[in-house]
Amino acid sequence: MSSFVLDAPRAVAAPIRILGHCANWLLTYWARREAVKLLSQLDERELRDIGLTRGRIEAAVHGFAQAESELGRVR
């Protein structure tokens, strides 16, 4: 019986931890969707001012894009 009592906190903690990870993923997803939506509303000049092109919005929001100046493209 003592083994069951000691395992109970672990048995409860695992689903709570999984639920926390899922909630964190969902909040991150929503925040990124909102960022894409806001950046998509900018015009080409405004995007260029912050070093983006329309085709790189998704990558930038996910942290995978480099600024145009880092790619050697100067406009």
PyMOL Python script that loads the backbone (N, CA, C, O; Angstrom):
from pymol import cmd

cmd.read_pdbstr("""\
ATOM      1  N   MET A   1       0.819  -1.192   0.000  1.00  0.00           N
ATOM      2  CA  MET A   1       0.000   0.000   0.000  1.00  0.00           C
ATOM      3  C   MET A   1       0.863   1.256   0.000  1.00  0.00           C
ATOM      4  O   MET A   1       0.503   2.242  -0.643  1.00  0.00           O
ATOM      5  N   SER A   2       1.989   1.246   0.702  1.00  0.00           N
ATOM      6  CA  SER A   2       2.822   2.439   0.726  1.00  0.00           C
ATOM      7  C   SER A   2       3.384   2.744  -0.659  1.00  0.00           C
ATOM      8  O   SER A   2       3.591   3.911  -0.992  1.00  0.00           O
ATOM      9  N   SER A   3       3.634   1.726  -1.466  1.00  0.00           N
ATOM     10  CA  SER A   3       4.116   1.943  -2.824  1.00  0.00           C
ATOM     11  C   SER A   3       3.075   2.700  -3.643  1.00  0.00           C
ATOM     12  O   SER A   3       3.425   3.601  -4.406  1.00  0.00           O
ATOM     13  N   PHE A   4       1.808   2.346  -3.494  1.00  0.00           N
ATOM     14  CA  PHE A   4       0.735   3.023  -4.224  1.00  0.00           C
ATOM     15  C   PHE A   4       0.621   4.480  -3.801  1.00  0.00           C
ATOM     16  O   PHE A   4       0.412   5.358  -4.638  1.00  0.00           O
ATOM     17  N   VAL A   5       0.756   4.736  -2.523  1.00  0.00           N
ATOM     18  CA  VAL A   5       0.650   6.112  -2.023  1.00  0.00           C
ATOM     19  C   VAL A   5       1.801   6.962  -2.556  1.00  0.00           C
ATOM     20  O   VAL A   5       1.597   8.127  -2.897  1.00  0.00           O
ATOM     21  N   LEU A   6       3.005   6.400  -2.631  1.00  0.00           N
ATOM     22  CA  LEU A   6       4.146   7.148  -3.142  1.00  0.00           C
ATOM     23  C   LEU A   6       4.042   7.391  -4.644  1.00  0.00           C
ATOM     24  O   LEU A   6       4.536   8.406  -5.135  1.00  0.00           O
ATOM     25  N   ASP A   7       3.416   6.491  -5.374  1.00  0.00           N
ATOM     26  CA  ASP A   7       3.267   6.651  -6.823  1.00  0.00           C
ATOM     27  C   ASP A   7       2.118   7.581  -7.202  1.00  0.00           C
ATOM     28  O   ASP A   7       2.072   8.078  -8.327  1.00  0.00           O
ATOM     29  N   ALA A   8       1.217   7.814  -6.300  1.00  0.00           N
ATOM     30  CA  ALA A   8       0.047   8.634  -6.608  1.00  0.00           C
ATOM     31  C   ALA A   8       0.414  10.050  -7.058  1.00  0.00           C
ATOM     32  O   ALA A   8      -0.149  10.518  -8.048  1.00  0.00           O
ATOM     33  N   PRO A   9       1.325  10.754  -6.386  1.00  0.00           N
ATOM     34  CA  PRO A   9       1.663  12.104  -6.857  1.00  0.00           C
ATOM     35  C   PRO A   9       2.233  12.100  -8.275  1.00  0.00           C
ATOM     36  O   PRO A   9       1.939  12.999  -9.063  1.00  0.00           O
ATOM     37  N   ARG A  10       3.045  11.096  -8.603  1.00  0.00           N
ATOM     38  CA  ARG A  10       3.591  11.003  -9.955  1.00  0.00           C
ATOM     39  C   ARG A  10       2.492  10.740 -10.968  1.00  0.00           C
ATOM     40  O   ARG A  10       2.505  11.296 -12.067  1.00  0.00           O
ATOM     41  N   ALA A  11       1.554   9.901 -10.604  1.00  0.00           N
ATOM     42  CA  ALA A  11       0.453   9.567 -11.504  1.00  0.00           C
ATOM     43  C   ALA A  11      -0.428  10.780 -11.774  1.00  0.00           C
ATOM     44  O   ALA A  11      -1.002  10.906 -12.855  1.00  0.00           O
ATOM     45  N   VAL A  12      -0.534  11.655 -10.810  1.00  0.00           N
ATOM     46  CA  VAL A  12      -1.337  12.872 -10.981  1.00  0.00           C
ATOM     47  C   VAL A  12      -0.527  13.950 -11.688  1.00  0.00           C
ATOM     48  O   VAL A  12      -1.075  14.711 -12.486  1.00  0.00           O
ATOM     49  N   ALA A  13       0.762  14.025 -11.408  1.00  0.00           N
ATOM     50  CA  ALA A  13       1.599  15.088 -11.960  1.00  0.00           C
ATOM     51  C   ALA A  13       1.797  14.941 -13.463  1.00  0.00           C
ATOM     52  O   ALA A  13       1.847  15.946 -14.173  1.00  0.00           O
ATOM     53  N   ALA A  14       1.908  13.730 -13.959  1.00  0.00           N
ATOM     54  CA  ALA A  14       2.170  13.527 -15.394  1.00  0.00           C
ATOM     55  C   ALA A  14       1.051  14.100 -16.266  1.00  0.00           C
ATOM     56  O   ALA A  14       1.351  14.856 -17.190  1.00  0.00           O
ATOM     57  N   PRO A  15      -0.214  13.784 -16.022  1.00  0.00           N
ATOM     58  CA  PRO A  15      -1.263  14.385 -16.856  1.00  0.00           C
ATOM     59  C   PRO A  15      -1.344  15.902 -16.720  1.00  0.00           C
ATOM     60  O   PRO A  15      -1.649  16.601 -17.687  1.00  0.00           O
ATOM     61  N   ILE A  16      -1.072  16.407 -15.526  1.00  0.00           N
ATOM     62  CA  ILE A  16      -1.095  17.860 -15.328  1.00  0.00           C
ATOM     63  C   ILE A  16       0.033  18.508 -16.114  1.00  0.00           C
ATOM     64  O   ILE A  16      -0.154  19.570 -16.707  1.00  0.00           O
ATOM     65  N   ARG A  17       1.205  17.879 -16.124  1.00  0.00           N
ATOM     66  CA  ARG A  17       2.340  18.392 -16.884  1.00  0.00           C
ATOM     67  C   ARG A  17       2.028  18.376 -18.382  1.00  0.00           C
ATOM     68  O   ARG A  17       2.331  19.333 -19.094  1.00  0.00           O
ATOM     69  N   ILE A  18       1.427  17.294 -18.849  1.00  0.00           N
ATOM     70  CA  ILE A  18       1.045  17.200 -20.265  1.00  0.00           C
ATOM     71  C   ILE A  18       0.020  18.274 -20.612  1.00  0.00           C
ATOM     72  O   ILE A  18       0.119  18.918 -21.656  1.00  0.00           O
ATOM     73  N   LEU A  19      -0.947  18.461 -19.749  1.00  0.00           N
ATOM     74  CA  LEU A  19      -1.962  19.492 -19.962  1.00  0.00           C
ATOM     75  C   LEU A  19      -1.321  20.881 -20.013  1.00  0.00           C
ATOM     76  O   LEU A  19      -1.718  21.722 -20.820  1.00  0.00           O
ATOM     77  N   GLY A  20      -0.344  21.115 -19.162  1.00  0.00           N
ATOM     78  CA  GLY A  20       0.374  22.394 -19.159  1.00  0.00           C
ATOM     79  C   GLY A  20       1.133  22.620 -20.456  1.00  0.00           C
ATOM     80  O   GLY A  20       1.136  23.729 -20.991  1.00  0.00           O
ATOM     81  N   HIS A  21       1.776  21.574 -20.964  1.00  0.00           N
ATOM     82  CA  HIS A  21       2.493  21.683 -22.241  1.00  0.00           C
ATOM     83  C   HIS A  21       1.519  21.981 -23.382  1.00  0.00           C
ATOM     84  O   HIS A  21       1.801  22.806 -24.250  1.00  0.00           O
ATOM     85  N   CYS A  22       0.385  21.309 -23.369  1.00  0.00           N
ATOM     86  CA  CYS A  22      -0.633  21.541 -24.405  1.00  0.00           C
ATOM     87  C   CYS A  22      -1.159  22.977 -24.343  1.00  0.00           C
ATOM     88  O   CYS A  22      -1.328  23.625 -25.376  1.00  0.00           O
ATOM     89  N   ALA A  23      -1.411  23.462 -23.149  1.00  0.00           N
ATOM     90  CA  ALA A  23      -1.897  24.834 -22.989  1.00  0.00           C
ATOM     91  C   ALA A  23      -0.849  25.833 -23.470  1.00  0.00           C
ATOM     92  O   ALA A  23      -1.185  26.820 -24.124  1.00  0.00           O
ATOM     93  N   ASN A  24       0.413  25.583 -23.149  1.00  0.00           N
ATOM     94  CA  ASN A  24       1.495  26.457 -23.581  1.00  0.00           C
ATOM     95  C   ASN A  24       1.612  26.455 -25.109  1.00  0.00           C
ATOM     96  O   ASN A  24       1.791  27.509 -25.719  1.00  0.00           O
ATOM     97  N   TRP A  25       1.513  25.274 -25.724  1.00  0.00           N
ATOM     98  CA  TRP A  25       1.575  25.169 -27.179  1.00  0.00           C
ATOM     99  C   TRP A  25       0.422  25.949 -27.815  1.00  0.00           C
ATOM    100  O   TRP A  25       0.616  26.667 -28.796  1.00  0.00           O
ATOM    101  N   LEU A  26      -0.767  25.805 -27.253  1.00  0.00           N
ATOM    102  CA  LEU A  26      -1.940  26.471 -27.799  1.00  0.00           C
ATOM    103  C   LEU A  26      -1.821  27.991 -27.683  1.00  0.00           C
ATOM    104  O   LEU A  26      -2.160  28.707 -28.625  1.00  0.00           O
ATOM    105  N   LEU A  27      -1.352  28.484 -26.562  1.00  0.00           N
ATOM    106  CA  LEU A  27      -1.159  29.925 -26.386  1.00  0.00           C
ATOM    107  C   LEU A  27      -0.100  30.468 -27.348  1.00  0.00           C
ATOM    108  O   LEU A  27      -0.261  31.553 -27.908  1.00  0.00           O
ATOM    109  N   THR A  28       0.975  29.714 -27.534  1.00  0.00           N
ATOM    110  CA  THR A  28       2.018  30.115 -28.475  1.00  0.00           C
ATOM    111  C   THR A  28       1.468  30.145 -29.897  1.00  0.00           C
ATOM    112  O   THR A  28       1.757  31.068 -30.658  1.00  0.00           O
ATOM    113  N   TYR A  29       0.682  29.145 -30.253  1.00  0.00           N
ATOM    114  CA  TYR A  29       0.074  29.079 -31.581  1.00  0.00           C
ATOM    115  C   TYR A  29      -0.817  30.298 -31.819  1.00  0.00           C
ATOM    116  O   TYR A  29      -0.723  30.942 -32.864  1.00  0.00           O
ATOM    117  N   TRP A  30      -1.669  30.612 -30.866  1.00  0.00           N
ATOM    118  CA  TRP A  30      -2.565  31.766 -31.009  1.00  0.00           C
ATOM    119  C   TRP A  30      -1.782  33.072 -31.132  1.00  0.00           C
ATOM    120  O   TRP A  30      -2.125  33.934 -31.941  1.00  0.00           O
ATOM    121  N   ALA A  31      -0.733  33.213 -30.330  1.00  0.00           N
ATOM    122  CA  ALA A  31       0.077  34.435 -30.388  1.00  0.00           C
ATOM    123  C   ALA A  31       0.750  34.566 -31.750  1.00  0.00           C
ATOM    124  O   ALA A  31       0.805  35.660 -32.311  1.00  0.00           O
ATOM    125  N   ARG A  32       1.260  33.468 -32.284  1.00  0.00           N
ATOM    126  CA  ARG A  32       1.894  33.509 -33.602  1.00  0.00           C
ATOM    127  C   ARG A  32       0.882  33.816 -34.696  1.00  0.00           C
ATOM    128  O   ARG A  32       1.185  34.573 -35.618  1.00  0.00           O
ATOM    129  N   ARG A  33      -0.296  33.250 -34.612  1.00  0.00           N
ATOM    130  CA  ARG A  33      -1.339  33.542 -35.605  1.00  0.00           C
ATOM    131  C   ARG A  33      -1.682  35.021 -35.581  1.00  0.00           C
ATOM    132  O   ARG A  33      -1.861  35.637 -36.632  1.00  0.00           O
ATOM    133  N   GLU A  34      -1.775  35.589 -34.399  1.00  0.00           N
ATOM    134  CA  GLU A  34      -2.072  37.024 -34.269  1.00  0.00           C
ATOM    135  C   GLU A  34      -0.942  37.862 -34.855  1.00  0.00           C
ATOM    136  O   GLU A  34      -1.198  38.866 -35.519  1.00  0.00           O
ATOM    137  N   ALA A  35       0.314  37.458 -34.615  1.00  0.00           N
ATOM    138  CA  ALA A  35       1.456  38.187 -35.175  1.00  0.00           C
ATOM    139  C   ALA A  35       1.438  38.135 -36.697  1.00  0.00           C
ATOM    140  O   ALA A  35       1.694  39.146 -37.351  1.00  0.00           O
ATOM    141  N   VAL A  36       1.137  36.969 -37.270  1.00  0.00           N
ATOM    142  CA  VAL A  36       1.052  36.840 -38.727  1.00  0.00           C
ATOM    143  C   VAL A  36      -0.053  37.740 -39.261  1.00  0.00           C
ATOM    144  O   VAL A  36       0.119  38.414 -40.277  1.00  0.00           O
ATOM    145  N   LYS A  37      -1.175  37.747 -38.577  1.00  0.00           N
ATOM    146  CA  LYS A  37      -2.302  38.588 -39.002  1.00  0.00           C
ATOM    147  C   LYS A  37      -1.915  40.062 -39.002  1.00  0.00           C
ATOM    148  O   LYS A  37      -2.208  40.781 -39.958  1.00  0.00           O
ATOM    149  N   LEU A  38      -1.264  40.512 -37.945  1.00  0.00           N
ATOM    150  CA  LEU A  38      -0.870  41.918 -37.853  1.00  0.00           C
ATOM    151  C   LEU A  38       0.187  42.285 -38.886  1.00  0.00           C
ATOM    152  O   LEU A  38       0.090  43.337 -39.518  1.00  0.00           O
ATOM    153  N   LEU A  39       1.191  41.435 -39.067  1.00  0.00           N
ATOM    154  CA  LEU A  39       2.233  41.719 -40.044  1.00  0.00           C
ATOM    155  C   LEU A  39       1.683  41.693 -41.468  1.00  0.00           C
ATOM    156  O   LEU A  39       2.146  42.442 -42.327  1.00  0.00           O
ATOM    157  N   SER A  40       0.711  40.845 -41.716  1.00  0.00           N
ATOM    158  CA  SER A  40       0.114  40.763 -43.049  1.00  0.00           C
ATOM    159  C   SER A  40      -0.648  42.035 -43.419  1.00  0.00           C
ATOM    160  O   SER A  40      -0.880  42.300 -44.598  1.00  0.00           O
ATOM    161  N   GLN A  41      -1.030  42.807 -42.433  1.00  0.00           N
ATOM    162  CA  GLN A  41      -1.754  44.046 -42.684  1.00  0.00           C
ATOM    163  C   GLN A  41      -0.828  45.206 -43.056  1.00  0.00           C
ATOM    164  O   GLN A  41      -1.299  46.253 -43.503  1.00  0.00           O
ATOM    165  N   LEU A  42       0.481  45.029 -42.876  1.00  0.00           N
ATOM    166  CA  LEU A  42       1.435  46.080 -43.229  1.00  0.00           C
ATOM    167  C   LEU A  42       1.616  46.129 -44.734  1.00  0.00           C
ATOM    168  O   LEU A  42       1.479  45.114 -45.417  1.00  0.00           O
ATOM    169  N   ASP A  43       1.924  47.312 -45.250  1.00  0.00           N
ATOM    170  CA  ASP A  43       2.207  47.406 -46.684  1.00  0.00           C
ATOM    171  C   ASP A  43       3.674  47.058 -46.937  1.00  0.00           C
ATOM    172  O   ASP A  43       4.448  46.852 -46.002  1.00  0.00           O
ATOM    173  N   GLU A  44       4.040  46.998 -48.219  1.00  0.00           N
ATOM    174  CA  GLU A  44       5.390  46.563 -48.594  1.00  0.00           C
ATOM    175  C   GLU A  44       6.476  47.476 -48.006  1.00  0.00           C
ATOM    176  O   GLU A  44       7.522  46.993 -47.571  1.00  0.00           O
ATOM    177  N   ARG A  45       6.235  48.770 -47.993  1.00  0.00           N
ATOM    178  CA  ARG A  45       7.223  49.710 -47.447  1.00  0.00           C
ATOM    179  C   ARG A  45       7.438  49.469 -45.960  1.00  0.00           C
ATOM    180  O   ARG A  45       8.573  49.448 -45.485  1.00  0.00           O
ATOM    181  N   GLU A  46       6.353  49.288 -45.234  1.00  0.00           N
ATOM    182  CA  GLU A  46       6.462  49.058 -43.785  1.00  0.00           C
ATOM    183  C   GLU A  46       7.178  47.736 -43.505  1.00  0.00           C
ATOM    184  O   GLU A  46       7.986  47.652 -42.580  1.00  0.00           O
ATOM    185  N   LEU A  47       6.890  46.723 -44.289  1.00  0.00           N
ATOM    186  CA  LEU A  47       7.588  45.446 -44.114  1.00  0.00           C
ATOM    187  C   LEU A  47       9.073  45.609 -44.406  1.00  0.00           C
ATOM    188  O   LEU A  47       9.916  45.097 -43.669  1.00  0.00           O
ATOM    189  N   ARG A  48       9.391  46.315 -45.470  1.00  0.00           N
ATOM    190  CA  ARG A  48      10.795  46.539 -45.832  1.00  0.00           C
ATOM    191  C   ARG A  48      11.514  47.309 -44.724  1.00  0.00           C
ATOM    192  O   ARG A  48      12.684  47.043 -44.447  1.00  0.00           O
ATOM    193  N   ASP A  49      10.824  48.262 -44.085  1.00  0.00           N
ATOM    194  CA  ASP A  49      11.419  49.038 -42.991  1.00  0.00           C
ATOM    195  C   ASP A  49      11.856  48.150 -41.828  1.00  0.00           C
ATOM    196  O   ASP A  49      12.822  48.466 -41.134  1.00  0.00           O
ATOM    197  N   ILE A  50      11.158  47.055 -41.617  1.00  0.00           N
ATOM    198  CA  ILE A  50      11.527  46.156 -40.516  1.00  0.00           C
ATOM    199  C   ILE A  50      12.300  44.935 -41.022  1.00  0.00           C
ATOM    200  O   ILE A  50      12.525  43.979 -40.280  1.00  0.00           O
ATOM    201  N   GLY A  51      12.703  44.983 -42.300  1.00  0.00           N
ATOM    202  CA  GLY A  51      13.564  43.938 -42.845  1.00  0.00           C
ATOM    203  C   GLY A  51      12.852  42.676 -43.273  1.00  0.00           C
ATOM    204  O   GLY A  51      13.456  41.603 -43.299  1.00  0.00           O
ATOM    205  N   LEU A  52      11.576  42.784 -43.610  1.00  0.00           N
ATOM    206  CA  LEU A  52      10.812  41.608 -44.024  1.00  0.00           C
ATOM    207  C   LEU A  52      10.253  41.786 -45.426  1.00  0.00           C
ATOM    208  O   LEU A  52      10.136  42.898 -45.941  1.00  0.00           O
ATOM    209  N   THR A  53       9.917  40.662 -46.019  1.00  0.00           N
ATOM    210  CA  THR A  53       9.112  40.664 -47.230  1.00  0.00           C
ATOM    211  C   THR A  53       7.851  39.871 -46.903  1.00  0.00           C
ATOM    212  O   THR A  53       7.814  39.123 -45.926  1.00  0.00           O
ATOM    213  N   ARG A  54       6.838  40.038 -47.711  1.00  0.00           N
ATOM    214  CA  ARG A  54       5.570  39.366 -47.445  1.00  0.00           C
ATOM    215  C   ARG A  54       5.746  37.839 -47.374  1.00  0.00           C
ATOM    216  O   ARG A  54       5.100  37.171 -46.568  1.00  0.00           O
ATOM    217  N   GLY A  55       6.610  37.311 -48.208  1.00  0.00           N
ATOM    218  CA  GLY A  55       6.825  35.868 -48.243  1.00  0.00           C
ATOM    219  C   GLY A  55       7.571  35.322 -47.034  1.00  0.00           C
ATOM    220  O   GLY A  55       7.634  34.106 -46.850  1.00  0.00           O
ATOM    221  N   ARG A  56       8.130  36.185 -46.216  1.00  0.00           N
ATOM    222  CA  ARG A  56       8.897  35.741 -45.047  1.00  0.00           C
ATOM    223  C   ARG A  56       8.194  35.989 -43.719  1.00  0.00           C
ATOM    224  O   ARG A  56       8.782  35.795 -42.656  1.00  0.00           O
ATOM    225  N   ILE A  57       6.958  36.411 -43.777  1.00  0.00           N
ATOM    226  CA  ILE A  57       6.233  36.715 -42.537  1.00  0.00           C
ATOM    227  C   ILE A  57       6.131  35.477 -41.654  1.00  0.00           C
ATOM    228  O   ILE A  57       6.475  35.533 -40.474  1.00  0.00           O
ATOM    229  N   GLU A  58       5.663  34.364 -42.208  1.00  0.00           N
ATOM    230  CA  GLU A  58       5.508  33.134 -41.417  1.00  0.00           C
ATOM    231  C   GLU A  58       6.833  32.710 -40.790  1.00  0.00           C
ATOM    232  O   GLU A  58       6.890  32.390 -39.603  1.00  0.00           O
ATOM    233  N   ALA A  59       7.897  32.709 -41.592  1.00  0.00           N
ATOM    234  CA  ALA A  59       9.202  32.294 -41.081  1.00  0.00           C
ATOM    235  C   ALA A  59       9.684  33.238 -39.988  1.00  0.00           C
ATOM    236  O   ALA A  59      10.253  32.794 -38.990  1.00  0.00           O
ATOM    237  N   ALA A  60       9.461  34.532 -40.169  1.00  0.00           N
ATOM    238  CA  ALA A  60       9.894  35.505 -39.160  1.00  0.00           C
ATOM    239  C   ALA A  60       9.155  35.298 -37.846  1.00  0.00           C
ATOM    240  O   ALA A  60       9.757  35.362 -36.774  1.00  0.00           O
ATOM    241  N   VAL A  61       7.871  35.053 -37.926  1.00  0.00           N
ATOM    242  CA  VAL A  61       7.067  34.847 -36.712  1.00  0.00           C
ATOM    243  C   VAL A  61       7.542  33.597 -35.966  1.00  0.00           C
ATOM    244  O   VAL A  61       7.518  33.552 -34.736  1.00  0.00           O
ATOM    245  N   HIS A  62       7.971  32.592 -36.720  1.00  0.00           N
ATOM    246  CA  HIS A  62       8.444  31.356 -36.089  1.00  0.00           C
ATOM    247  C   HIS A  62       9.929  31.408 -35.748  1.00  0.00           C
ATOM    248  O   HIS A  62      10.477  30.450 -35.202  1.00  0.00           O
ATOM    249  N   GLY A  63      10.585  32.530 -36.070  1.00  0.00           N
ATOM    250  CA  GLY A  63      11.983  32.717 -35.699  1.00  0.00           C
ATOM    251  C   GLY A  63      12.967  32.114 -36.677  1.00  0.00           C
ATOM    252  O   GLY A  63      14.127  31.904 -36.323  1.00  0.00           O
ATOM    253  N   PHE A  64      12.538  31.824 -37.910  1.00  0.00           N
ATOM    254  CA  PHE A  64      13.408  31.174 -38.875  1.00  0.00           C
ATOM    255  C   PHE A  64      13.916  32.104 -39.966  1.00  0.00           C
ATOM    256  O   PHE A  64      14.727  31.686 -40.792  1.00  0.00           O
ATOM    257  N   ALA A  65      13.468  33.336 -39.991  1.00  0.00           N
ATOM    258  CA  ALA A  65      13.840  34.236 -41.090  1.00  0.00           C
ATOM    259  C   ALA A  65      15.028  35.102 -40.697  1.00  0.00           C
ATOM    260  O   ALA A  65      15.237  35.421 -39.527  1.00  0.00           O
ATOM    261  N   GLN A  66      15.793  35.468 -41.708  1.00  0.00           N
ATOM    262  CA  GLN A  66      16.859  36.438 -41.532  1.00  0.00           C
ATOM    263  C   GLN A  66      16.389  37.745 -42.158  1.00  0.00           C
ATOM    264  O   GLN A  66      15.583  37.755 -43.088  1.00  0.00           O
ATOM    265  N   ALA A  67      16.898  38.820 -41.640  1.00  0.00           N
ATOM    266  CA  ALA A  67      16.564  40.118 -42.216  1.00  0.00           C
ATOM    267  C   ALA A  67      17.154  40.207 -43.619  1.00  0.00           C
ATOM    268  O   ALA A  67      18.168  39.573 -43.911  1.00  0.00           O
ATOM    269  N   GLU A  68      16.530  40.980 -44.474  1.00  0.00           N
ATOM    270  CA  GLU A  68      17.011  41.154 -45.841  1.00  0.00           C
ATOM    271  C   GLU A  68      18.467  41.613 -45.853  1.00  0.00           C
ATOM    272  O   GLU A  68      19.247  41.152 -46.686  1.00  0.00           O
ATOM    273  N   SER A  69      18.846  42.509 -44.948  1.00  0.00           N
ATOM    274  CA  SER A  69      20.216  43.013 -44.922  1.00  0.00           C
ATOM    275  C   SER A  69      21.219  41.917 -44.583  1.00  0.00           C
ATOM    276  O   SER A  69      22.364  41.976 -45.030  1.00  0.00           O
ATOM    277  N   GLU A  70      20.815  40.928 -43.809  1.00  0.00           N
ATOM    278  CA  GLU A  70      21.699  39.822 -43.465  1.00  0.00           C
ATOM    279  C   GLU A  70      21.886  38.878 -44.646  1.00  0.00           C
ATOM    280  O   GLU A  70      22.852  38.115 -44.682  1.00  0.00           O
ATOM    281  N   LEU A  71      20.983  38.921 -45.600  1.00  0.00           N
ATOM    282  CA  LEU A  71      21.063  38.066 -46.778  1.00  0.00           C
ATOM    283  C   LEU A  71      21.852  38.724 -47.908  1.00  0.00           C
ATOM    284  O   LEU A  71      22.074  38.117 -48.955  1.00  0.00           O
ATOM    285  N   GLY A  72      22.273  39.965 -47.688  1.00  0.00           N
ATOM    286  CA  GLY A  72      23.062  40.660 -48.684  1.00  0.00           C
ATOM    287  C   GLY A  72      22.238  41.396 -49.727  1.00  0.00           C
ATOM    288  O   GLY A  72      22.785  41.893 -50.712  1.00  0.00           O
ATOM    289  N   ARG A  73      20.955  41.471 -49.526  1.00  0.00           N
ATOM    290  CA  ARG A  73      20.083  42.183 -50.459  1.00  0.00           C
ATOM    291  C   ARG A  73      19.841  43.590 -49.940  1.00  0.00           C
ATOM    292  O   ARG A  73      19.248  43.770 -48.876  1.00  0.00           O
ATOM    293  N   VAL A  74      20.283  44.560 -50.666  1.00  0.00           N
ATOM    294  CA  VAL A  74      20.053  45.945 -50.276  1.00  0.00           C
ATOM    295  C   VAL A  74      19.152  46.574 -51.316  1.00  0.00           C
ATOM    296  O   VAL A  74      19.424  46.485 -52.514  1.00  0.00           O
ATOM    297  N   ARG A  75      18.092  47.201 -50.875  1.00  0.00           N
ATOM    298  CA  ARG A  75      17.153  47.835 -51.804  1.00  0.00           C
ATOM    299  C   ARG A  75      17.275  49.326 -51.745  1.00  0.00           C
ATOM    300  O   ARG A  75      16.563  50.032 -52.459  1.00  0.00           O
TER     301      ARG A  75
END
""", "prot")
cmd.dss("prot")
cmd.show_as("cartoon", "prot")
cmd.util.cbc("prot")
cmd.orient("prot")
